[in-house]
Amino acid sequence: MTTKDFYNRTKFCLLLIMTLGFAVSCEEFLEEQPSTIIDSNYIYTTEEGLKSGVVSLYKINRDRYDNSIEDYMGGVLIPSRSDLAFNRSGYLGLIGRYERAVSPVDLGANFASSLFWKHYYNLANKATDIINAAEVIEGVDDEIRNKIIAEAKFFRAEAYFYLYRMYNNIYVTTESTTVDNAFNVIDAKSTDDEVFALLNSDLTFAIDNLEWTDTFGRVTKGTAKHVKAKVAMWQGDWTEAKNQAVSLIEEGPHSLVENTADVFAGDRNHAEALFVVQSQNDVLGGGDNTMINANFVTQYFQIPGIEANVEQGGRGFSRILPNLYLLGLLDEDPNDTRNDDTYLRLEYFYTSGDNIGEKIDIYSPITDTDPEGNDYARYYQRLHPSCLKYAQEDDDPESYLQRSNILVYRLAETYLIAAEAIMRSNGDPLPYINAVRNRAKAADLTVADEQAILDERARELAFEGQRFFTLKRMGQNVINRQMRTYAGDGKYFPANFNGSKDPRINWMDHFINFPIAQIDLDLLGPNYPQNEGYN
């Protein structure tokens, strides 16, 4: 039995039919079709059927964020594992501190299996079926055919790229599952060359056949160029990464929004956005409520005299918080606006009673002096700085559940990719890294080496799901140094607990890859390799 069989590709038609009715939130994505014509023949042999199949890929892609597993872990598990996060509590805390998802048979690995391994293989397999059907269909204009294939190829590349960065030992294919091959045994992972050949082929086709602009929420030429630049960085192809990133910056219609307060404001559908997962209230197919924002926001509202409100982050439960290392990076420039209630909220204020409008300071901040005198647990739970990137202006402050658009890729990262690629090859990286700093009102850098770029990525992109992959891409020495030096809050939080809660101590070299869950490995051939360190 193969990985493909495990994800029920032979049942594609039935699953796709089930998703069509609620596939997207935007009317432009999908026109209603009479139910009597929605069958497998319609999906694979008609132009409108293939277009509907592409729409289903957007819904499948969004499923990772909508899935309710453990406080909607699909949107926050990867941000929890970095050198920038303090993981306070819950199962996410266990995963972020490397106490879970460290064995092929523990519950954390099974969670990751559902949210990532199964999810992205499902997305890749659905995309492959659409690609293969579109390539042979007759009577379809070539421009329309290529647009269908381009979107599907983007999602196949996105799926395999995510799996590769997370697991390393993956299997890629361009074949659809049939009765003849459904039970073929897969004994070997794909080589790096095979993985990157497919990623680059799919993304090149997407770049060549997508437009620069489309309905917000749909992938464009700019989305594909951004991901192709990221793929090139993983290959160490600095020239290709630079060319794709600079092309996107200079030739595309995208631009950095004017200030940091605008980046995560409103629906996120703005000039800087390269790909935004769309959600909409009270619309069939508008997406499900999630607790993504709640994971990143403290429980300040448990302090008498302050009610939960959108301005201060909404209602949260303090799972994943910016650590002292990240806060220190932002403090290096007093004019940096990224911790000025834009990306992060540092201070909270009373909303009722005699102290209304005053700053809350009932718990001492964590400092190097007299650490035993601080109420650590209450400080981290109620008054520690929060990440505001997933809060939205129309959130319900009385609910932990929200439905918000998610900004997946944006041009600020493209600038930082360009800076790093140029730094590692030739040219002047400073204009690109300083463009991001200038937007944040931070002073220009005069040197852009690896650490400077890594630090700027931390300030700009923290908690957006890129950090762990960036550290991994830069190599074992870099990720070991960053994790063992900065992850969590070191000596401070464990003062009231025990050393097992310190990710700096728990980190091991082989955690650079996630374990393939045993439930998935069992469905592959007996010789299929588990990632090193987990056998």
C-alpha positions as CSV (number, residue, x, y, z in Angstrom):
1,M,0.0,0.0,0.0
2,T,1.3,3.5,-0.9
3,T,1.2,6.9,0.7
4,K,-1.1,7.9,-2.1
5,D,-3.5,5.1,-1.3
6,F,-3.5,6.1,2.4
7,Y,-4.9,9.5,1.5
8,N,-7.7,7.8,-0.5
9,R,-6.9,9.3,-3.8
10,T,-9.0,6.6,-5.4
11,K,-11.9,8.4,-3.7
12,F,-11.0,11.8,-5.1
13,C,-14.2,12.3,-6.9
14,L,-16.4,11.7,-3.9
15,L,-14.3,14.0,-1.6
16,L,-14.1,16.7,-4.2
17,I,-17.8,16.7,-4.7
18,M,-18.3,17.1,-1.0
19,T,-15.9,20.1,-1.0
20,L,-17.3,22.0,-4.0
21,G,-20.3,23.4,-2.1
22,F,-18.2,25.2,0.4
23,A,-14.9,25.5,-1.3
24,V,-14.2,29.3,-1.1
25,S,-15.3,32.5,0.5
26,C,-15.1,34.7,-2.6
27,E,-18.0,34.7,-5.1
28,E,-15.5,35.1,-7.9
29,F,-14.0,31.7,-7.1
30,L,-17.0,29.5,-7.9
31,E,-20.3,29.8,-9.6
32,E,-23.1,27.5,-8.5
33,Q,-23.7,24.4,-10.6
34,P,-26.8,22.3,-10.6
35,S,-26.1,19.2,-8.5
36,T,-27.3,16.9,-11.2
37,I,-24.2,17.7,-13.3
38,I,-21.6,17.5,-10.5
39,D,-20.1,14.1,-11.1
40,S,-16.7,12.6,-11.9
41,N,-17.3,13.0,-15.6
42,Y,-18.1,16.7,-15.1
43,I,-15.0,17.3,-13.0
44,Y,-12.5,15.7,-15.3
45,T,-13.9,16.2,-18.8
46,T,-15.3,19.8,-18.8
47,E,-13.7,23.2,-18.5
48,E,-16.0,24.3,-15.7
49,G,-15.4,21.1,-13.8
50,L,-11.7,21.5,-13.9
51,K,-12.1,25.1,-12.7
52,S,-14.2,23.9,-9.8
53,G,-11.5,21.3,-9.1
54,V,-8.9,24.1,-8.8
55,V,-11.2,26.0,-6.5
56,S,-11.3,23.0,-4.2
57,L,-7.5,23.2,-3.8
58,Y,-7.9,26.6,-2.1
59,K,-10.4,25.0,0.3
60,I,-8.1,22.0,1.0
61,N,-5.2,24.4,1.5
62,R,-7.2,26.3,4.1
63,D,-8.2,23.1,6.0
64,R,-4.9,23.1,7.8
65,Y,-5.8,26.3,9.6
66,D,-9.5,25.4,10.1
67,N,-8.8,22.0,11.6
68,S,-9.7,22.1,15.3
69,I,-7.0,19.6,16.5
70,E,-5.6,20.9,19.9
71,D,-6.6,24.5,19.8
72,Y,-6.1,24.8,16.0
73,M,-2.6,23.6,16.1
74,G,-2.2,23.6,12.3
75,G,-1.7,27.4,12.3
76,V,0.6,27.6,15.3
77,L,2.6,24.4,15.7
78,I,5.5,25.5,13.4
79,P,5.7,29.1,15.0
80,S,5.9,27.4,18.4
81,R,9.2,25.7,17.4
82,S,11.7,28.5,17.1
83,D,14.3,30.5,18.9
84,L,11.8,33.4,19.2
85,A,9.1,31.8,21.2
86,F,8.3,31.2,24.8
87,N,5.8,28.3,25.0
88,R,3.9,28.6,28.2
89,S,1.3,25.9,28.4
90,G,-0.9,23.3,26.7
91,Y,0.0,20.6,24.3
92,L,1.5,23.3,22.1
93,G,3.8,24.2,25.0
94,L,5.0,20.6,25.1
95,I,5.7,20.5,21.4
96,G,7.4,23.9,21.4
97,R,9.6,22.8,24.3
98,Y,10.6,19.6,22.5
99,E,8.8,17.4,25.1
100,R,6.3,16.0,22.4
101,A,6.5,15.4,18.6
102,V,9.9,14.0,19.3
103,S,9.0,10.3,18.7
104,P,7.2,8.6,15.8
105,V,4.7,7.1,18.2
106,D,3.9,10.1,20.5
107,L,0.7,12.0,20.2
108,G,2.4,15.1,18.9
109,A,3.7,13.2,15.9
110,N,0.2,12.0,15.2
111,F,-1.1,15.5,15.4
112,A,1.5,16.6,12.9
113,S,0.6,13.7,10.7
114,S,-3.0,14.9,10.4
115,L,-2.2,18.6,10.1
116,F,0.8,18.4,7.8
117,W,1.8,15.0,6.4
118,K,-1.7,13.8,5.5
119,H,-2.9,17.3,4.7
120,Y,-0.2,18.2,2.2
121,Y,-0.1,14.8,0.5
122,N,-3.9,15.2,0.1
123,L,-3.4,18.6,-1.5
124,A,-0.6,17.4,-3.8
125,N,-2.5,14.4,-4.9
126,K,-5.6,16.4,-5.7
127,A,-3.5,18.9,-7.6
128,T,-1.9,16.0,-9.6
129,D,-5.2,14.6,-10.6
130,I,-6.4,18.0,-11.9
131,I,-3.1,18.6,-13.8
132,N,-3.2,15.2,-15.5
133,A,-6.9,15.6,-16.4
134,A,-6.4,19.1,-17.7
135,E,-3.4,18.2,-19.9
136,V,-5.4,15.7,-22.0
137,I,-8.9,17.3,-22.0
138,E,-10.1,18.4,-25.5
139,G,-12.0,21.5,-26.6
140,V,-10.5,23.8,-24.0
141,D,-8.7,27.0,-25.0
142,D,-4.9,26.7,-24.3
143,E,-4.8,29.9,-22.2
144,I,-7.6,28.6,-20.0
145,R,-6.0,25.2,-19.8
146,N,-2.7,26.6,-18.8
147,K,-4.2,28.8,-16.1
148,I,-5.9,25.7,-14.6
149,I,-2.7,23.7,-14.7
150,A,-0.6,26.6,-13.4
151,E,-2.7,27.0,-10.2
152,A,-2.8,23.3,-9.6
153,K,1.0,23.1,-10.1
154,F,1.6,25.9,-7.7
155,F,-0.4,24.0,-5.0
156,R,1.5,20.8,-5.8
157,A,4.8,22.6,-5.4
158,E,3.6,24.3,-2.2
159,A,2.6,21.0,-0.7
160,Y,5.7,19.1,-1.5
161,F,7.9,22.1,-0.5
162,Y,6.3,22.3,2.9
163,L,6.6,18.5,3.4
164,Y,10.3,18.6,2.4
165,R,11.1,21.4,4.8
166,M,9.3,19.7,7.6
167,Y,10.2,16.1,7.1
168,N,13.0,15.8,4.6
169,N,12.4,12.1,3.8
170,I,9.4,12.5,1.4
171,Y,8.2,10.8,-1.7
172,V,7.0,12.9,-4.7
173,T,5.1,11.8,-7.8
174,T,3.4,13.2,-10.9
175,E,1.2,10.1,-11.3
176,S,-2.5,9.8,-10.5
177,T,-3.6,6.9,-8.5
178,T,-5.4,4.3,-10.6
179,V,-6.7,0.8,-10.0
180,D,-3.5,-0.5,-11.5
181,N,-1.1,1.3,-9.2
182,A,-3.0,1.9,-6.0
183,F,-1.3,-0.9,-4.1
184,N,2.2,-0.4,-5.4
185,V,4.7,-0.4,-2.5
186,I,7.0,2.6,-2.0
187,D,10.3,1.6,-0.5
188,A,12.5,4.6,-1.1
189,K,12.2,8.4,-0.5
190,S,12.7,10.7,-3.4
191,T,16.2,12.2,-3.8
192,D,16.8,15.9,-3.3
193,D,17.4,16.2,-7.0
194,E,14.0,14.6,-7.7
195,V,12.2,16.8,-5.2
196,F,13.8,20.1,-6.5
197,A,13.3,19.1,-10.1
198,L,9.6,18.8,-9.6
199,L,9.3,21.9,-7.5
200,N,11.2,24.0,-10.0
201,S,9.3,22.6,-13.0
202,D,5.9,23.2,-11.4
203,L,6.8,26.7,-10.2
204,T,8.3,27.7,-13.6
205,F,5.1,26.7,-15.3
206,A,3.1,28.6,-12.7
207,I,5.2,31.8,-13.2
208,D,4.9,31.5,-17.0
209,N,1.1,31.1,-17.0
210,L,-0.3,33.1,-14.1
211,E,-1.0,36.9,-14.2
212,W,0.5,39.4,-11.9
213,T,-3.0,40.3,-10.5
214,D,-6.1,38.2,-9.8
215,T,-8.9,38.2,-7.2
216,F,-7.4,38.5,-3.7
217,G,-6.9,35.0,-2.3
218,R,-5.9,33.4,-5.6
219,V,-2.3,32.7,-6.4
220,T,-0.5,34.9,-8.9
221,K,2.7,35.2,-10.8
222,G,4.1,37.0,-7.8
223,T,3.1,34.2,-5.4
224,A,4.9,31.7,-7.6
225,K,8.0,33.8,-7.9
226,H,8.2,34.3,-4.2
227,V,8.0,30.5,-3.5
228,K,10.5,29.8,-6.3
229,A,12.9,32.2,-4.7
230,K,12.5,30.4,-1.4
231,V,13.1,27.0,-3.2
232,A,16.3,28.4,-4.7
233,M,17.5,29.5,-1.3
234,W,17.1,25.9,-0.1
235,Q,19.2,24.8,-3.1
236,G,21.8,27.3,-2.4
237,D,21.2,28.8,-5.9
238,W,21.7,32.4,-4.8
239,T,21.6,33.8,-8.4
240,E,18.2,32.3,-9.0
241,A,16.8,33.4,-5.7
242,K,18.1,36.9,-6.3
243,N,16.6,37.0,-9.8
244,Q,13.2,35.8,-8.8
245,A,13.0,38.1,-5.7
246,V,14.3,41.2,-7.5
247,S,12.0,40.6,-10.4
248,L,9.0,40.4,-8.1
249,I,10.1,43.6,-6.3
250,E,10.9,45.6,-9.4
251,E,8.5,44.3,-12.1
252,G,5.4,43.3,-10.1
253,P,2.5,45.5,-8.9
254,H,3.3,44.8,-5.3
255,S,4.8,47.3,-2.8
256,L,5.4,47.5,0.9
257,V,2.5,49.2,2.7
258,E,3.3,52.5,4.2
259,N,3.8,51.5,7.9
260,T,3.8,48.5,10.1
261,A,0.4,49.3,11.5
262,D,-1.1,48.6,8.0
263,V,0.5,45.2,7.4
264,F,-1.9,43.2,9.5
265,A,-4.8,45.6,9.5
266,G,-8.2,44.9,8.1
267,D,-8.5,41.9,5.8
268,R,-4.8,41.9,4.8
269,N,-5.7,42.2,1.1
270,H,-3.3,44.9,0.3
271,A,-0.3,45.8,-2.0
272,E,2.2,43.9,0.1
273,A,0.2,40.6,0.2
274,L,1.4,37.8,-2.0
275,F,-1.0,35.1,-0.7
276,V,-3.8,35.5,1.8
277,V,-6.0,32.6,2.9
278,Q,-9.5,34.0,2.7
279,S,-12.2,33.7,5.4
280,Q,-15.5,35.5,5.6
281,N,-18.3,35.5,8.2
282,D,-21.8,34.3,7.4
283,V,-20.9,33.0,3.9
284,L,-21.2,29.4,2.8
285,G,-17.6,28.3,2.3
286,G,-16.3,31.3,4.3
287,G,-14.1,29.1,6.5
288,D,-14.4,27.9,10.1
289,N,-13.7,29.8,13.3
290,T,-10.2,29.1,14.7
291,M,-8.3,29.8,17.9
292,I,-5.1,30.9,16.1
293,N,-5.1,34.4,17.5
294,A,-5.9,33.2,21.0
295,N,-2.8,31.1,21.1
296,F,-0.6,34.2,20.7
297,V,-2.4,36.6,23.1
298,T,-2.1,36.7,26.9
299,Q,-4.9,36.5,29.5
300,Y,-4.7,40.2,30.5
301,F,-8.5,40.3,30.9
302,Q,-8.2,38.1,34.0
303,I,-6.8,41.2,35.8
304,P,-9.6,43.1,37.6
305,G,-10.3,46.4,35.8
306,I,-9.5,45.3,32.3
307,E,-11.9,43.6,29.9
308,A,-11.0,41.7,26.7
309,N,-10.9,44.1,23.8
310,V,-9.7,44.0,20.2
311,E,-7.3,46.9,20.6
312,Q,-5.3,44.9,23.1
313,G,-5.4,41.6,21.2
314,G,-8.8,40.1,21.9
315,R,-9.3,37.0,24.1
316,G,-6.3,34.7,24.4
317,F,-4.9,31.9,26.5
318,S,-1.1,32.6,26.5
319,R,0.2,29.6,24.7
320,I,3.0,31.0,22.5
321,L,4.6,34.4,23.4
322,P,7.5,36.5,22.1
323,N,10.6,35.6,24.2
324,L,13.2,37.9,25.7
325,Y,15.5,37.3,22.7
326,L,13.0,38.6,20.2
327,L,12.0,41.5,22.5
328,G,15.6,42.4,22.8
329,L,16.1,42.5,19.1
330,L,13.3,44.9,18.7
331,D,14.5,47.0,21.6
332,E,17.9,47.6,19.8
333,D,16.3,50.6,18.0
334,P,14.0,52.7,20.1
335,N,12.2,54.0,17.0
336,D,11.3,50.5,15.7
337,T,7.5,50.5,15.3
338,R,7.2,46.7,15.1
339,N,6.7,46.4,18.9
340,D,4.5,49.6,19.0
341,D,1.1,47.8,19.1
342,T,1.5,46.8,15.5
343,Y,3.2,43.4,15.4
344,L,3.5,43.1,19.2
345,R,1.7,44.6,22.2
346,L,4.1,45.3,25.1
347,E,1.8,47.0,27.6
348,Y,-1.8,46.7,28.7
349,F,-4.2,49.3,30.1
350,Y,-7.1,49.3,32.5
351,T,-10.5,49.7,30.8
352,S,-12.7,50.3,33.8
353,G,-12.7,51.4,37.4
354,D,-10.6,54.0,39.2
355,N,-7.5,53.3,37.1
356,I,-9.1,53.5,33.7
357,G,-6.5,54.4,31.0
358,E,-3.5,53.7,33.3
359,K,-0.9,51.1,32.4
360,I,-1.1,47.8,34.3
361,D,2.1,47.0,36.2
362,I,1.0,44.8,39.0
363,Y,3.5,42.1,38.0
364,S,7.2,42.9,37.8
365,P,8.7,42.3,34.4
366,I,11.3,39.6,34.0
367,T,14.8,41.1,34.5
368,D,18.3,40.0,35.4
369,T,18.0,41.3,38.9
370,D,16.3,39.4,41.7
371,P,14.5,36.9,39.4
372,E,13.1,34.9,42.4
373,G,11.2,38.0,43.5
374,N,8.9,38.0,40.4
375,D,5.6,36.3,40.1
376,Y,6.7,34.4,37.0
377,A,3.6,32.3,36.3
378,R,1.1,35.2,36.6
379,Y,3.4,37.6,34.6
380,Y,3.6,35.1,31.6
381,Q,0.0,34.2,31.8
382,R,-1.5,37.7,32.1
383,L,0.9,40.5,31.3
384,H,3.6,39.3,29.0
385,P,3.8,40.9,25.5
386,S,1.7,39.3,22.9
387,C,1.8,38.8,19.1
388,L,-1.0,40.8,17.3
389,K,-0.5,39.4,13.8
390,Y,-3.6,37.2,13.9
391,A,-6.0,39.7,15.6
392,Q,-8.5,41.3,13.4
393,E,-10.5,44.5,13.8
394,D,-13.9,42.8,13.7
395,D,-13.0,40.0,16.1
396,D,-15.4,39.2,18.9
397,P,-13.6,40.2,22.1
398,E,-15.8,37.8,24.2
399,S,-14.8,34.7,22.2
400,Y,-11.6,32.7,21.8
401,L,-12.9,31.7,18.4
402,Q,-12.4,34.0,15.4
403,R,-12.6,33.9,11.7
404,S,-9.8,35.9,10.1
405,N,-7.8,36.1,6.9
406,I,-4.3,34.7,7.2
407,L,-1.4,36.5,5.5
408,V,0.8,33.6,4.3
409,Y,3.4,35.3,2.0
410,R,4.2,39.0,1.7
411,L,6.7,41.2,0.0
412,A,8.7,42.1,3.1
413,E,10.0,38.6,3.1
414,T,10.8,38.9,-0.6
415,Y,13.0,41.9,0.2
416,L,14.8,39.9,2.9
417,I,15.3,37.0,0.5
418,A,16.8,39.4,-2.0
419,A,19.1,40.8,0.6
420,E,20.4,37.4,1.7
421,A,20.8,36.0,-1.8
422,I,22.8,39.1,-2.8
423,M,24.8,38.9,0.4
424,R,25.7,35.3,-0.5
425,S,26.5,36.1,-4.1
426,N,27.3,39.5,-5.4
427,G,25.9,43.0,-5.2
428,D,24.7,45.3,-2.4
429,P,22.1,43.8,-0.1
430,L,21.7,46.9,2.0
431,P,19.0,48.6,0.0
432,Y,16.7,45.6,0.4
433,I,17.1,45.0,4.1
434,N,17.0,48.7,4.8
435,A,13.8,49.1,2.8
436,V,12.1,46.8,5.4
437,R,13.8,48.7,8.3
438,N,12.9,52.1,6.9
439,R,9.2,51.1,6.8
440,A,9.5,50.3,10.6
441,K,11.2,53.7,11.2
442,A,14.4,51.8,12.3
443,A,17.8,53.2,11.4
444,D,19.7,51.9,8.3
445,L,22.1,49.0,8.7
446,T,25.6,49.5,7.4
447,V,26.5,45.8,7.3
448,A,24.3,42.9,6.1
449,D,25.9,39.6,7.1
450,E,24.1,36.3,7.9
451,Q,23.4,37.2,11.5
452,A,22.1,40.7,10.5
453,I,19.7,39.2,8.0
454,L,18.6,36.4,10.5
455,D,17.9,39.1,13.1
456,E,15.9,41.2,10.7
457,R,13.9,38.2,9.7
458,A,13.1,37.7,13.4
459,R,11.9,41.3,13.8
460,E,9.8,41.4,10.7
461,L,8.5,37.8,10.3
462,A,8.2,36.4,13.8
463,F,5.3,34.0,14.3
464,E,4.4,33.9,10.6
465,G,5.6,30.2,10.3
466,Q,8.9,30.8,8.6
467,R,11.5,30.9,11.4
468,F,12.0,27.2,12.0
469,F,12.5,26.6,8.3
470,T,14.9,29.5,7.9
471,L,17.1,28.2,10.7
472,K,17.0,24.7,9.2
473,R,17.9,26.0,5.8
474,M,20.9,27.8,7.2
475,G,22.3,24.5,8.6
476,Q,22.7,22.4,11.6
477,N,25.3,24.7,13.2
478,V,23.0,27.7,12.9
479,I,19.8,26.1,14.2
480,N,21.8,24.4,17.1
481,R,23.3,27.8,18.1
482,Q,20.0,29.7,18.0
483,M,17.9,27.0,19.7
484,R,20.4,26.3,22.5
485,T,21.1,29.9,23.1
486,Y,17.8,31.7,22.7
487,A,14.8,29.4,22.6
488,G,12.3,29.9,25.4
489,D,13.3,32.2,28.2
490,G,16.2,30.2,29.6
491,K,16.8,30.5,33.4
492,Y,13.8,32.7,34.1
493,F,10.7,30.7,33.6
494,P,12.1,27.3,34.9
495,A,12.8,29.1,38.2
496,N,9.3,28.0,39.3
497,F,9.3,24.7,37.5
498,N,11.9,22.1,36.4
499,G,14.5,21.9,33.7
500,S,12.4,19.7,31.4
501,K,10.5,22.9,30.4
502,D,13.6,24.5,28.9
503,P,13.8,24.0,25.1
504,R,17.5,25.0,25.2
505,I,18.2,21.9,27.2
506,N,15.7,19.7,25.3
507,W,16.9,20.5,21.8
508,M,18.7,17.7,20.0
509,D,20.4,17.7,16.6
510,H,17.9,15.4,14.9
511,F,14.9,17.6,15.8
512,I,15.9,19.6,12.7
513,N,13.5,17.2,11.0
514,F,10.1,16.1,12.4
515,P,9.6,12.4,12.9
516,I,7.4,10.6,10.3
517,A,4.6,9.3,12.4
518,Q,4.6,5.5,12.7
519,I,1.0,5.4,11.5
520,D,2.3,6.8,8.2
521,L,5.5,4.9,8.0
522,D,3.5,1.6,8.4
523,L,1.7,2.3,5.2
524,L,4.9,2.6,3.2
525,G,7.3,-0.1,2.2
526,P,9.3,-1.9,4.9
527,N,12.5,-0.2,3.7
528,Y,11.2,3.4,3.6
529,P,13.5,5.4,5.8
530,Q,12.5,7.2,9.0
531,N,14.3,10.5,9.6
532,E,17.7,10.1,11.3
533,G,17.5,9.9,15.1
534,Y,14.0,8.6,15.4
535,N,14.5,4.9,14.8
